[in-house]
């Protein structure tokens, strides 16, 4: 047995309903420092992990904001309003994973 391998589950997110995933699109997204993306909605679930920098993430208006740092993961539910994903002085780069159904394109709508 190789003891130099470690496997740790960092997120095990159940979806509210079955999703007939046809493909997964992965995007590297970079947001400049001091950018307030504001409230937004995605048309499908989004999973992400911070590569560099940090972001203030708040899933709902009444939820506690959290600062995400490199190595942190997050989940944004489909068609639910995300209150904040804002950068501070260093900006942020993250990988976003979009599970998509047949003929679906990932969208983000500001609200």
C-alpha positions in Angstrom: 0.0 0.0 0.0 1.3 3.4 -1.0 1.2 5.7 2.1 2.1 8.8 0.1 -1.5 9.2 -1.2 -4.2 10.9 0.8 -7.8 11.1 -0.3 -10.0 13.5 1.6 -13.6 14.3 0.7 -13.9 18.2 0.9 -17.5 18.4 -0.4 -20.3 15.9 -0.7 -23.2 17.9 -2.0 -26.6 16.3 -2.6 -28.6 18.0 -5.4 -32.3 18.7 -4.7 -33.3 16.6 -7.7 -31.8 14.2 -10.2 -29.9 15.9 -13.0 -29.4 14.1 -16.3 -25.8 15.3 -16.8 -24.6 15.1 -20.4 -21.3 16.9 -19.8 -19.3 18.9 -17.3 -17.8 22.2 -18.4 -14.9 23.4 -16.3 -13.9 27.1 -16.5 -11.0 29.0 -15.0 -12.4 32.3 -13.8 -10.4 35.3 -12.7 -12.1 38.3 -11.1 -10.2 41.5 -10.5 -9.6 43.0 -7.1 -12.4 45.0 -5.5 -15.1 43.5 -7.7 -18.6 43.2 -6.2 -20.3 40.7 -8.5 -23.5 41.1 -6.5 -26.6 38.9 -6.4 -26.8 36.4 -9.2 -28.5 33.2 -10.3 -27.1 30.3 -12.4 -29.3 28.1 -14.5 -27.7 24.9 -13.1 -25.6 23.9 -10.1 -22.1 25.2 -9.9 -19.2 23.7 -7.9 -16.0 25.5 -7.5 -12.6 25.6 -5.8 -10.4 28.6 -5.2 -7.0 28.5 -6.9 -5.6 31.9 -5.8 -6.7 35.0 -4.0 -9.9 35.1 -2.0 -13.6 35.9 -2.3 -16.4 36.8 0.1 -19.1 34.2 -0.6 -22.7 34.5 0.8 -25.2 32.0 -0.5 -28.4 33.7 0.8 -29.1 37.2 2.2 -29.7 35.7 5.6 -26.6 33.4 5.5 -23.3 34.3 7.2 -20.7 35.5 4.6 -17.6 33.5 4.4 -14.2 34.3 3.0 -13.0 31.6 0.6 -9.2 31.0 0.2 -7.0 28.8 -2.0 -8.1 25.2 -1.6 -11.6 26.1 -0.4 -14.6 24.6 -2.3 -18.1 26.0 -2.7 -21.5 25.1 -4.2 -24.0 27.4 -5.8 -27.5 25.7 -6.2 -29.3 26.0 -9.5 -31.8 28.9 -9.9 -31.3 30.1 -6.3 -30.2 33.7 -5.7 -26.5 33.9 -4.6 -26.2 37.0 -2.5 -22.4 37.7 -2.9 -19.3 36.5 -4.6 -17.1 39.6 -4.1 -13.3 40.0 -4.2 -11.2 42.1 -2.0 -7.7 43.5 -2.5 -6.2 40.5 -4.2 -8.9 39.4 -6.6 -9.6 35.7 -7.1 -9.0 32.9 -9.6 -11.1 29.7 -9.2 -12.1 26.7 -11.2 -15.9 26.4 -11.7 -17.5 23.1 -12.6 -20.9 23.2 -14.4 -22.8 19.9 -14.8 -24.9 20.4 -17.9 -27.8 18.6 -19.4 -28.1 17.9 -23.2 -28.0 21.2 -25.2 -27.7 23.3 -22.0 -25.2 26.2 -21.8 -24.2 27.5 -18.4 -25.6 31.0 -17.7 -25.2 33.6 -15.0 -27.9 36.3 -14.6 -27.4 39.3 -12.3 -30.4 40.1 -10.2 
